[in-house]
Amino acid sequence: MIEEALRSTTFFLARTLPVVAVAIYAVSYSIKRGYLERLSQLIRPRLGRLGLSEIAAVSFAVCFVSPTASYSVLSQAWREKKLDEKEIIAISFLNSFPSVFSHLYTFFVPFVIPVLGFAGVVYTLTRFGVAFIKSMVGLLLSRKWKNGRMDAEVDFKPISPHQNIFRIALIMAVTYFAVVLASQGGVFDKIVSLLSFLPISPRVLAIAGVEFFNVRSAVVLAAGFMDAGLNWRWAVIGLILGNVISFSARAVKHSLPMHVSLFGRFGVKIVLFNSAATLILDVLFILLLLRM
């Protein structure tokens, strides 16, 4: 049983890891050569036509490459009284799309889509859909409340491809191997029988539960379930459901420390507003997929 699980895991890694590695190296090269920084600078002047303040335009453009640097720009403007709390919250919504875009070349393209295939494309589109809607709300509010001008210079640091590839490969190998062993041992069949009364596949619940601890492991788990026959739609629902289940824990673990460090107690309000909006939109996308 272990030998068969090792063979399956090796085949899975041989099929997906080269694509992941090529994408990661391409992204690292683009940052080192300054291509992504130039893209940010190209976008910035065009944002003025949308009626945004210069600070909002700078923050939005920088966020395509570095969300942390973007929020540092906002924090500086807020502490210098160039922006009030309403506009900060509006711009935080506006930055939703570029924040997700910054993960496109570090997570979705090099990892999610190669691992999940069509389901990965759909899941990526749902993430961008949520972010786009939030950004449109932020755009309307930013234009309504705009106030302030500031120039900003930001340095962009390249990612470490070797470290990322090793970490991703380790997570993929361990998770997929565990999934194959559990499947061969009948673990998931027992879960199916225990939770058969629920109107949703237990495998979907398993994906959502794993995502509470690690999103990459959940993606690999979803890929393993699809190899075993799970429909792509349920795999996507499981991943979105994982966002719903883990949104508060993820906000506390990742978003809250950065926002509090930059904005103090006001950072809690920024995280709460954005998390609540994401939660509502995630639920709506789940309902949409269930009706398909």
C-alpha positions as CSV (number, residue, x, y, z in Angstrom):
1,M,0.0,0.0,0.0
2,I,2.8,2.4,0.9
3,E,4.7,1.5,-2.3
4,E,1.6,2.3,-4.4
5,A,1.1,5.6,-2.6
6,L,4.8,6.5,-3.2
7,R,4.4,5.7,-6.9
8,S,1.2,7.8,-7.2
9,T,2.9,10.7,-5.3
10,T,6.0,10.5,-7.6
11,F,3.8,10.6,-10.7
12,F,1.8,13.5,-9.3
13,L,4.9,15.5,-8.5
14,A,6.5,14.7,-11.9
15,R,3.4,16.0,-13.6
16,T,2.9,19.2,-11.7
17,L,6.2,20.3,-10.0
18,P,8.0,21.2,-13.3
19,V,5.2,23.7,-14.2
20,V,5.3,25.1,-10.7
21,A,9.1,25.5,-10.9
22,V,9.1,27.2,-14.3
23,A,6.5,29.7,-13.2
24,I,8.3,30.6,-10.0
25,Y,11.6,31.1,-11.8
26,A,9.8,33.3,-14.4
27,V,8.3,35.5,-11.7
28,S,11.6,35.8,-9.8
29,Y,13.3,36.8,-13.1
30,S,10.6,39.3,-13.9
31,I,11.0,41.0,-10.5
32,K,14.8,41.0,-10.7
33,R,14.7,42.6,-14.2
34,G,12.3,45.2,-13.0
35,Y,9.5,44.2,-15.4
36,L,6.8,44.1,-12.7
37,E,8.0,47.4,-11.2
38,R,7.7,49.0,-14.7
39,L,4.2,47.6,-15.0
40,S,3.3,49.3,-11.8
41,Q,4.7,52.6,-13.0
42,L,2.9,52.2,-16.3
43,I,-0.5,51.7,-14.5
44,R,-0.1,54.6,-12.1
45,P,-0.6,57.6,-14.4
46,R,-3.6,56.0,-16.1
47,L,-5.4,55.7,-12.8
48,G,-5.8,59.5,-12.5
49,R,-8.4,59.3,-15.3
50,L,-10.6,57.3,-12.9
51,G,-11.0,60.3,-10.6
52,L,-8.8,58.8,-7.8
53,S,-6.6,61.0,-5.5
54,E,-2.9,60.6,-6.2
55,I,-2.4,58.7,-2.9
56,A,-5.1,56.2,-3.9
57,A,-3.6,55.9,-7.4
58,V,-0.1,55.3,-6.0
59,S,-1.4,52.8,-3.4
60,F,-3.4,50.9,-6.0
61,A,-0.5,50.7,-8.5
62,V,2.1,49.6,-5.9
63,C,-0.3,47.0,-4.6
64,F,0.0,45.0,-7.8
65,V,3.5,44.1,-6.8
66,S,3.7,44.6,-3.0
67,P,0.5,44.9,-0.9
68,T,2.7,45.5,2.2
69,A,4.4,48.5,0.5
70,S,1.1,49.8,-0.7
71,Y,-0.4,49.8,2.8
72,S,2.8,51.5,4.1
73,V,2.1,54.3,1.7
74,L,-1.4,54.6,3.1
75,S,-0.1,54.4,6.7
76,Q,2.3,57.3,6.0
77,A,-0.5,59.4,4.5
78,W,-2.9,58.6,7.3
79,R,-0.3,59.5,10.0
80,E,0.4,62.8,8.2
81,K,-3.3,63.6,8.2
82,K,-3.5,63.5,4.5
83,L,-6.2,60.9,4.5
84,D,-9.1,60.3,7.0
85,E,-10.4,56.9,8.2
86,K,-13.2,56.8,5.6
87,E,-10.8,57.2,2.7
88,I,-8.4,54.6,4.1
89,I,-11.2,52.0,4.3
90,A,-12.3,52.9,0.8
91,I,-8.8,52.5,-0.6
92,S,-8.4,49.2,1.3
93,F,-11.4,47.9,-0.7
94,L,-10.0,49.4,-3.9
95,N,-6.7,47.5,-3.3
96,S,-8.5,44.2,-3.1
97,F,-8.0,43.4,-6.8
98,P,-4.3,44.2,-7.0
99,S,-3.8,42.4,-3.7
100,V,-5.1,39.2,-5.3
101,F,-3.3,40.0,-8.5
102,S,0.0,40.0,-6.5
103,H,-0.7,36.3,-5.7
104,L,-1.5,35.5,-9.3
105,Y,2.2,35.1,-10.2
106,T,3.3,33.6,-6.8
107,F,0.4,31.3,-6.0
108,F,-2.4,30.9,-8.6
109,V,-0.4,30.5,-11.8
110,P,2.6,28.6,-10.5
111,F,0.6,26.4,-8.0
112,V,-3.2,26.3,-8.1
113,I,-3.8,26.1,-11.8
114,P,-1.1,23.5,-12.5
115,V,-2.3,21.3,-9.6
116,L,-6.0,21.6,-10.2
117,G,-6.3,22.3,-13.9
118,F,-9.7,23.5,-15.0
119,A,-10.9,23.6,-11.3
120,G,-7.9,25.8,-10.5
121,V,-8.9,28.2,-13.3
122,V,-12.4,28.4,-11.9
123,Y,-11.2,28.9,-8.3
124,T,-8.8,31.6,-9.4
125,L,-11.7,33.4,-11.3
126,T,-13.8,33.3,-8.1
127,R,-11.0,34.8,-6.1
128,F,-10.6,37.5,-8.7
129,G,-14.4,38.0,-8.9
130,V,-14.6,38.7,-5.2
131,A,-11.7,41.0,-5.3
132,F,-13.0,42.8,-8.4
133,I,-16.4,43.5,-6.8
134,K,-14.7,44.8,-3.7
135,S,-12.5,47.1,-5.8
136,M,-15.4,48.5,-7.6
137,V,-17.1,49.4,-4.3
138,G,-13.8,50.9,-3.2
139,L,-13.5,52.9,-6.4
140,L,-16.9,54.5,-6.0
141,L,-16.2,55.3,-2.3
142,S,-12.7,56.6,-3.1
143,R,-14.0,59.0,-5.8
144,K,-16.6,60.2,-3.4
145,W,-14.3,60.8,-0.5
146,K,-11.0,61.6,-2.3
147,N,-8.7,64.0,-0.5
148,G,-5.0,64.2,-0.7
149,R,-1.9,64.1,-2.8
150,M,1.5,62.5,-2.2
151,D,4.4,61.2,-4.2
152,A,5.9,57.8,-3.2
153,E,8.9,55.7,-4.1
154,V,8.9,52.0,-3.3
155,D,11.6,49.3,-3.6
156,F,10.6,45.8,-4.8
157,K,12.4,42.7,-3.6
158,P,12.6,39.5,-5.6
159,I,11.3,36.3,-4.2
160,S,13.6,33.3,-3.5
161,P,12.7,30.7,-6.1
162,H,14.8,27.8,-4.5
163,Q,13.2,28.2,-1.1
164,N,9.7,28.5,-2.5
165,I,10.0,25.5,-4.8
166,F,11.4,23.3,-1.9
167,R,8.6,24.4,0.5
168,I,5.9,23.8,-2.2
169,A,7.3,20.5,-3.2
170,L,7.4,19.3,0.4
171,I,3.8,20.3,1.1
172,M,2.6,18.7,-2.2
173,A,4.5,15.5,-1.5
174,V,3.4,15.0,2.1
175,T,-0.2,16.0,1.5
176,Y,-0.7,13.9,-1.6
177,F,1.0,10.9,-0.1
178,A,-1.3,11.2,3.0
179,V,-4.4,11.5,0.8
180,V,-3.5,8.4,-1.2
181,L,-2.8,6.4,1.9
182,A,-6.1,7.6,3.5
183,S,-8.0,6.7,0.4
184,Q,-6.5,3.3,0.1
185,G,-7.2,2.7,3.8
186,G,-10.9,3.5,3.3
187,V,-10.8,6.5,5.6
188,F,-12.8,8.7,3.2
189,D,-15.3,6.0,2.6
190,K,-16.0,5.9,6.3
191,I,-16.3,9.6,6.4
192,V,-18.8,9.5,3.6
193,S,-20.9,6.9,5.5
194,L,-20.8,8.9,8.7
195,L,-21.8,12.2,7.1
196,S,-24.2,10.9,4.5
197,F,-27.0,12.8,6.1
198,L,-25.5,16.2,5.1
199,P,-26.5,17.8,1.8
200,I,-22.9,18.3,0.8
201,S,-20.1,15.8,-0.1
202,P,-17.9,14.9,3.0
203,R,-14.9,15.2,0.7
204,V,-15.8,18.9,0.2
205,L,-16.0,19.3,3.9
206,A,-12.6,17.7,4.2
207,I,-11.1,20.1,1.7
208,A,-12.6,23.0,3.6
209,G,-11.3,21.7,6.9
210,V,-7.7,21.2,5.7
211,E,-7.8,24.8,4.3
212,F,-8.4,26.0,7.8
213,F,-4.8,24.9,8.5
214,N,-3.0,25.3,5.2
215,V,-4.4,26.5,1.8
216,R,-1.7,24.7,-0.3
217,S,-2.5,21.4,1.4
218,A,-6.2,22.0,0.7
219,V,-5.4,22.5,-3.0
220,V,-3.4,19.3,-3.2
221,L,-6.1,17.5,-1.3
222,A,-8.7,18.7,-3.8
223,A,-6.5,17.5,-6.6
224,G,-6.2,14.0,-5.0
225,F,-10.0,13.9,-4.6
226,M,-10.5,14.9,-8.3
227,D,-8.1,12.1,-9.3
228,A,-10.4,9.8,-7.3
229,G,-13.5,11.0,-9.1
230,L,-14.7,14.2,-7.4
231,N,-16.3,16.7,-9.7
232,W,-14.4,19.9,-10.3
233,R,-17.4,22.0,-9.1
234,W,-17.3,20.4,-5.7
235,A,-13.6,20.9,-5.4
236,V,-14.0,24.6,-6.0
237,I,-16.9,24.8,-3.6
238,G,-14.7,23.0,-1.0
239,L,-11.9,25.6,-1.4
240,I,-14.3,28.6,-1.2
241,L,-16.0,27.0,1.8
242,G,-12.6,26.7,3.4
243,N,-12.2,30.5,2.9
244,V,-15.5,31.0,4.7
245,I,-14.6,28.7,7.6
246,S,-11.1,30.0,8.0
247,F,-11.6,33.7,7.2
248,S,-11.6,34.9,10.8
249,A,-8.5,32.8,11.7
250,R,-6.7,33.9,8.6
251,A,-7.5,37.5,9.2
252,V,-6.1,37.3,12.8
253,K,-3.0,35.3,11.6
254,H,-2.1,37.3,8.5
255,S,-3.9,40.6,8.0
256,L,-4.4,41.8,11.5
257,P,-0.7,42.0,12.6
258,M,0.3,44.0,9.5
259,H,-2.7,46.4,9.7
260,V,-2.3,47.0,13.5
261,S,1.4,47.6,13.1
262,L,0.7,50.2,10.4
263,F,-2.6,51.8,11.7
264,G,-2.8,50.9,15.3
265,R,-6.3,50.1,16.6
266,F,-7.8,51.5,13.4
267,G,-6.2,48.6,11.6
268,V,-8.7,46.3,13.3
269,K,-11.6,48.2,11.7
270,I,-10.0,47.9,8.3
271,V,-9.6,44.1,8.6
272,L,-13.1,43.7,10.0
273,F,-14.8,45.6,7.1
274,N,-12.8,43.8,4.4
275,S,-13.2,40.3,6.0
276,A,-17.0,40.8,6.3
277,A,-17.3,41.8,2.7
278,T,-15.2,38.9,1.5
279,L,-17.3,36.5,3.7
280,I,-20.5,37.7,2.1
281,L,-19.2,37.4,-1.4
282,D,-17.8,34.0,-0.8
283,V,-21.2,32.7,0.4
284,L,-22.8,34.2,-2.8
285,F,-20.3,32.4,-5.0
286,I,-20.9,29.1,-3.2
287,L,-24.7,29.5,-3.8
288,L,-24.0,30.3,-7.4
289,L,-21.9,27.2,-7.9
290,L,-24.5,25.0,-6.1
291,R,-27.2,26.2,-8.6
292,M,-25.0,25.3,-11.6
